[in-house]
Amino acid sequence: MSVAYPPVNTGTEASSSRGRGMERLLRAVQELSLARELTEVQRIVRSAARELTGCDGATFVLRDGDRCHYADEDAIEPLWKGSRFPMEMCISGWAMLNRQPAVIRDIYVDPRIPHAAYRPTFVKSLVMVPIRRMAPVGAIGNYWASERQPTEEEIGLLQALADSTSIAMENVQVYAELEQRVRERTAALEKANADIQQISVTDQMTGLRNRRGFYLLAEQALNTARRQKSECLVAFLDVDGLKRVNDELGHDVGDAMIADVGQVLRETLRESDIMARMGGDEFCVFALEPGTDGDTLRQRLQSRIAAFNAGQQRSYQLSASIGVTVQRLDDQITLDQLIAVADTRMYIDKQSRRTARPG
């Protein structure tokens, strides 16, 4: 029994067909060079693969360890999109393992084909080419609904598309790695800037705000208080005896004393209150809606200082002079004016404490 083969193009017709094939391949290569995601590569390849050979279906297969992942397809009927098969059990695996095209005119007479998987499909003939000859990363399959012998030119065009696909996939990976590096470096830079910003407004000895940080936050809080016509509290503290501690016990001990004052403030005041070491032995607090009067807060702080002294074994006794002002704000008063009032009351407190001491 003789088998009828389709006529072979010759002369002008064959030349025209080659020209169209090369033109389509060139367009696909250009599109692949611009692809930045694997899904985009798959879309370009599945479309170009069908047009290059005039097939009825095309699949894009990725190697997934020892399995073949049929990642995408473009066909007249559904094939195996989303499925995974062992490398040794499918023709795409054969093409990758053997690093060469598989060209099959009649799938039902080829022992490499898992016939049970093909019977529900339209496929009668196929060609499968590996994506990259050395260490293949996938394969491109073309399928026909009737028996057909693809030409050497068609196989060559399909393999050229597969070779270009491997480069595009590598570019996608490189691009993704570069994007990840950019994201990581951007995040690191943002963190570094945040750390620098935090350092610039933080007193390293106590962990409280420094003078700059205090003014930045307190001015914002003051504006809120003005808009809401609410009360605010400003307290000014001066650590007693710091110079004597520095002179007699050393600056390391003096630094520890300053840190202890910061601890007392954090334990006494609310987390929302703005606490700062203004410099040297001076501390300042700004609180919105304090819920207490100045005398009560001053007494609470002095009680906490006394409790600290009773509960800690130190070579010094914590002591601080404290001035507090609580005011309902209007548009005229400034932060510096509030601090000045609290500072004046702190000096009054310091003087009264000196007068009260015996001798």
C-alpha positions as CSV (number, residue, x, y, z in Angstrom):
1,M,0.0,0.0,0.0
2,S,1.5,3.3,-1.0
3,V,1.3,6.4,1.2
4,A,0.5,9.8,-0.2
5,Y,2.7,12.6,1.0
6,P,1.8,16.2,0.7
7,P,3.5,18.0,-2.2
8,V,6.8,19.7,-1.5
9,N,7.0,23.4,-2.2
10,T,9.6,24.2,-4.9
11,G,11.0,27.3,-6.5
12,T,9.3,30.6,-5.9
13,E,6.7,29.1,-3.6
14,A,9.3,27.5,-1.3
15,S,11.4,30.6,-1.3
16,S,8.3,32.7,-0.3
17,S,7.5,30.2,2.5
18,R,11.0,30.4,3.8
19,G,10.9,34.1,3.8
20,R,7.6,34.2,5.7
21,G,9.0,31.7,8.2
22,M,12.2,33.7,8.8
23,E,10.2,36.9,9.1
24,R,8.0,35.4,11.7
25,L,11.0,34.0,13.6
26,L,12.7,37.3,13.5
27,R,9.6,39.0,14.9
28,A,9.4,36.4,17.7
29,V,13.1,36.9,18.5
30,Q,12.6,40.6,18.8
31,E,9.6,40.2,21.1
32,L,11.5,37.7,23.2
33,S,14.3,40.1,23.7
34,L,11.9,42.5,25.4
35,A,10.2,39.9,27.6
36,R,10.6,40.5,31.3
37,E,8.4,37.7,32.7
38,L,8.2,34.0,32.0
39,T,4.5,34.2,31.3
40,E,5.3,36.7,28.5
41,V,7.9,34.4,27.1
42,Q,5.3,31.6,27.0
43,R,2.7,33.7,25.3
44,I,5.2,34.7,22.5
45,V,6.5,31.2,22.0
46,R,3.2,29.4,21.9
47,S,1.9,31.8,19.3
48,A,5.0,31.9,17.1
49,A,5.4,28.1,17.3
50,R,2.0,27.5,15.7
51,E,2.6,30.1,13.0
52,L,6.0,28.8,12.0
53,T,4.8,25.3,11.2
54,G,1.0,25.8,10.6
55,C,0.3,23.2,13.3
56,D,-2.9,22.7,15.2
57,G,-1.5,23.1,18.6
58,A,1.7,24.1,20.5
59,T,2.8,23.4,24.0
60,F,5.4,25.1,26.2
61,V,7.1,22.6,28.5
62,L,9.4,23.4,31.5
63,R,11.7,20.9,33.2
64,D,10.8,20.7,36.8
65,G,13.4,18.4,38.4
66,D,12.7,14.9,37.0
67,R,9.3,15.9,35.7
68,C,7.9,17.7,32.6
69,H,5.6,20.6,33.4
70,Y,3.2,21.5,30.6
71,A,3.1,25.1,31.5
72,D,1.2,26.6,28.6
73,E,-0.4,25.8,25.3
74,D,-2.2,27.2,22.2
75,A,-4.3,24.5,20.5
76,I,-7.6,23.8,18.7
77,E,-8.6,21.6,21.7
78,P,-7.2,21.3,25.3
79,L,-4.1,19.2,25.7
80,W,-2.2,18.9,29.0
81,K,-1.8,22.5,30.3
82,G,-0.9,22.4,34.0
83,S,0.0,18.7,34.1
84,R,3.3,17.2,35.1
85,F,4.7,13.9,33.9
86,P,7.8,11.9,34.6
87,M,10.6,12.7,32.2
88,E,10.9,9.1,31.1
89,M,7.2,8.8,30.2
90,C,6.6,11.7,27.8
91,I,8.1,12.8,24.5
92,S,9.1,16.2,25.8
93,G,11.2,14.4,28.4
94,W,12.8,12.3,25.7
95,A,13.7,15.4,23.7
96,M,15.3,17.0,26.8
97,L,17.1,13.9,27.9
98,N,18.5,13.2,24.4
99,R,19.0,16.9,23.6
100,Q,17.6,16.5,20.1
101,P,14.2,17.0,18.3
102,A,11.7,14.2,18.3
103,V,9.9,14.1,14.9
104,I,6.9,11.7,14.8
105,R,4.6,11.3,11.8
106,D,2.3,8.7,13.4
107,I,2.2,8.8,17.2
108,Y,0.5,5.4,17.4
109,V,3.4,3.5,15.9
110,D,6.1,5.2,18.0
111,P,7.0,3.4,21.2
112,R,8.2,6.6,22.9
113,I,4.6,8.0,23.0
114,P,2.4,7.2,26.0
115,H,-0.6,6.3,23.8
116,A,-3.2,6.4,26.7
117,A,-2.4,10.1,27.3
118,Y,-2.8,11.0,23.6
119,R,-6.0,9.1,22.8
120,P,-8.3,11.7,24.3
121,T,-6.6,14.4,22.2
122,F,-6.7,15.4,18.5
123,V,-3.0,14.7,18.0
124,K,-1.8,12.4,15.2
125,S,1.7,13.8,14.4
126,L,4.1,15.9,16.3
127,V,7.6,17.5,16.6
128,M,9.2,18.3,19.9
129,V,12.4,20.3,20.2
130,P,14.4,20.9,23.4
131,I,14.9,24.4,24.7
132,R,18.7,24.6,24.8
133,R,20.7,21.7,23.5
134,M,23.1,21.7,26.4
135,A,21.3,21.0,29.7
136,P,17.8,21.6,28.3
137,V,15.4,23.6,30.5
138,G,12.3,22.8,28.6
139,A,10.8,21.9,25.2
140,I,8.4,23.2,22.6
141,G,5.9,20.9,21.0
142,N,3.9,21.2,17.8
143,Y,1.0,18.9,17.1
144,W,-1.2,18.1,14.0
145,A,-4.7,16.7,13.9
146,S,-3.8,14.7,10.8
147,E,-0.7,12.8,9.8
148,R,2.0,15.2,8.7
149,Q,5.7,15.1,8.1
150,P,7.2,18.5,9.1
151,T,9.9,19.7,6.8
152,E,13.6,20.1,7.8
153,E,13.0,23.9,7.4
154,E,10.1,23.8,9.8
155,I,12.0,21.8,12.3
156,G,15.0,24.2,11.9
157,L,12.7,27.2,12.5
158,L,11.2,25.6,15.6
159,Q,14.6,24.7,17.0
160,A,15.8,28.3,16.3
161,L,12.8,29.6,18.2
162,A,13.6,27.2,21.1
163,D,17.2,28.4,21.1
164,S,16.0,32.0,21.3
165,T,13.6,31.0,24.0
166,S,16.4,29.7,26.2
167,I,18.2,33.1,25.9
168,A,15.0,34.9,26.8
169,M,14.4,32.7,29.8
170,E,17.9,33.4,31.0
171,N,17.3,37.1,30.5
172,V,14.1,36.9,32.5
173,Q,16.0,35.2,35.4
174,V,18.7,37.8,35.3
175,Y,16.2,40.6,35.1
176,A,14.3,39.1,38.1
177,E,17.5,38.8,40.1
178,L,18.5,42.4,39.2
179,E,15.0,43.6,40.3
180,Q,15.3,41.7,43.5
181,R,18.7,43.2,44.2
182,V,17.3,46.7,43.5
183,R,14.4,46.0,45.9
184,E,16.8,44.7,48.5
185,R,19.2,47.6,48.1
186,T,16.3,50.1,48.1
187,A,15.0,48.5,51.3
188,A,18.4,48.6,52.9
189,L,18.8,52.2,51.9
190,E,15.4,53.1,53.3
191,K,16.3,51.3,56.5
192,A,19.7,53.0,56.7
193,N,18.0,56.4,56.1
194,A,15.4,55.6,58.8
195,D,18.2,54.5,61.1
196,I,20.1,57.8,60.4
197,Q,16.9,59.7,61.0
198,Q,16.3,57.9,64.2
199,I,19.9,58.5,65.4
200,S,19.6,62.1,64.5
201,V,16.6,62.6,66.9
202,T,17.6,60.2,69.6
203,D,19.8,60.6,72.7
204,Q,22.1,57.6,72.7
205,M,22.7,57.7,76.4
206,T,19.0,57.4,77.5
207,G,17.2,56.2,74.4
208,L,14.9,59.3,74.7
209,R,14.6,62.0,72.1
210,N,17.3,64.5,71.9
211,R,16.7,68.3,71.7
212,R,16.1,68.2,67.9
213,G,13.8,65.2,68.2
214,F,11.9,66.9,71.0
215,Y,11.2,70.0,69.0
216,L,10.2,68.1,65.9
217,L,7.6,66.1,67.8
218,A,6.5,68.6,70.4
219,E,5.9,71.3,67.7
220,Q,3.6,68.9,65.9
221,A,1.8,68.0,69.1
222,L,1.5,71.7,70.0
223,N,-0.2,72.4,66.6
224,T,-2.7,69.6,67.3
225,A,-3.4,71.0,70.7
226,R,-4.0,74.4,69.3
227,R,-6.5,73.1,66.7
228,Q,-8.3,71.1,69.3
229,K,-8.1,73.8,72.0
230,S,-6.9,71.1,74.4
231,E,-4.6,71.1,77.4
232,C,-0.9,70.3,77.2
233,L,1.7,69.7,79.9
234,V,5.4,70.7,79.8
235,A,7.8,69.5,82.5
236,F,11.4,70.5,82.9
237,L,13.8,68.5,85.0
238,D,17.3,69.2,86.1
239,V,19.4,66.4,87.6
240,D,20.8,67.4,90.9
241,G,24.5,66.7,91.7
242,L,25.6,65.5,88.3
243,K,28.8,67.6,88.3
244,R,29.7,66.2,91.8
245,V,29.2,62.6,90.6
246,N,31.3,63.3,87.5
247,D,34.1,64.9,89.5
248,E,34.1,62.4,92.4
249,L,33.1,59.1,90.7
250,G,33.9,59.6,87.1
251,H,32.0,60.4,83.9
252,D,31.0,56.7,83.3
253,V,29.1,56.8,86.6
254,G,27.6,60.2,85.7
255,D,26.5,58.7,82.4
256,A,24.8,55.8,84.2
257,M,23.1,58.4,86.4
258,I,21.7,60.2,83.3
259,A,20.5,56.8,81.9
260,D,18.7,56.1,85.2
261,V,16.8,59.3,85.0
262,G,15.7,58.3,81.5
263,Q,14.5,55.0,82.9
264,V,12.5,56.7,85.6
265,L,10.8,59.0,83.1
266,R,9.8,56.0,80.9
267,E,8.4,54.1,83.9
268,T,6.4,57.1,85.2
269,L,5.0,58.7,82.1
270,R,2.8,57.5,79.3
271,E,4.2,56.0,76.1
272,S,2.5,58.8,74.1
273,D,4.3,61.5,76.1
274,I,7.3,63.1,74.4
275,M,10.3,62.7,76.6
276,A,13.7,64.1,75.8
277,R,17.2,64.8,77.2
278,M,17.8,68.3,76.1
279,G,21.5,68.1,76.9
280,G,23.8,67.7,79.9
281,D,21.6,67.2,83.0
282,E,18.4,68.7,81.6
283,F,15.2,66.8,80.5
284,C,11.9,67.9,79.1
285,V,8.5,66.4,78.7
286,F,5.6,67.4,76.5
287,A,2.2,65.7,77.0
288,L,-1.2,66.3,75.3
289,E,-4.3,66.0,77.6
290,P,-2.1,65.0,80.5
291,G,-5.0,64.1,82.8
292,T,-3.2,65.5,85.8
293,D,-2.0,68.8,87.3
294,G,1.5,70.0,87.6
295,D,1.9,69.4,91.4
296,T,0.6,65.8,91.1
297,L,3.0,64.9,88.3
298,R,5.9,66.5,90.1
299,Q,5.1,64.5,93.2
300,R,4.7,61.3,91.2
301,L,8.1,61.7,89.6
302,Q,9.7,62.4,93.0
303,S,8.1,59.3,94.4
304,R,9.4,57.2,91.6
305,I,12.9,58.6,92.1
306,A,12.7,57.8,95.8
307,A,11.5,54.2,94.9
308,F,14.3,53.8,92.4
309,N,16.9,54.9,95.1
310,A,15.4,52.4,97.5
311,G,15.4,49.5,95.1
312,Q,18.8,50.0,93.4
313,Q,22.3,49.6,94.7
314,R,24.1,52.7,93.3
315,S,27.1,54.7,94.4
316,Y,24.9,57.8,94.1
317,Q,21.3,58.9,94.9
318,L,19.1,60.1,92.1
319,S,17.7,63.6,92.7
320,A,16.0,66.0,90.3
321,S,14.5,69.5,90.5
322,I,11.2,69.5,88.5
323,G,9.1,72.3,87.1
324,V,5.7,71.7,85.5
325,T,3.1,73.8,83.7
326,V,-0.3,72.7,82.4
327,Q,-2.1,75.1,80.0
328,R,-5.0,75.1,77.6
329,L,-3.6,76.5,74.4
330,D,-4.4,79.4,72.3
331,D,-2.9,80.6,69.0
332,Q,-0.4,82.9,70.7
333,I,1.7,80.7,73.1
334,T,4.8,79.0,71.7
335,L,6.7,75.9,72.7
336,D,9.6,77.9,73.9
337,Q,7.3,80.0,76.1
338,L,5.9,76.8,77.7
339,I,9.4,75.5,78.3
340,A,10.5,78.8,79.8
341,V,7.6,78.7,82.3
342,A,8.4,75.1,83.3
343,D,12.1,76.0,83.5
344,T,11.3,78.9,85.9
345,R,9.3,76.6,88.1
346,M,12.1,74.1,88.1
347,Y,14.5,76.7,89.5
348,I,11.9,77.6,92.1
349,D,11.7,73.9,93.0
350,K,15.5,73.6,93.1
351,Q,15.8,76.6,95.4
352,S,13.1,75.4,97.8
353,R,14.7,72.0,98.0
354,R,18.1,73.6,98.8
355,T,16.4,75.7,101.5
356,A,14.7,72.7,103.0
357,R,18.0,70.7,103.3
358,P,19.5,71.0,106.8
359,G,22.7,73.0,107.1
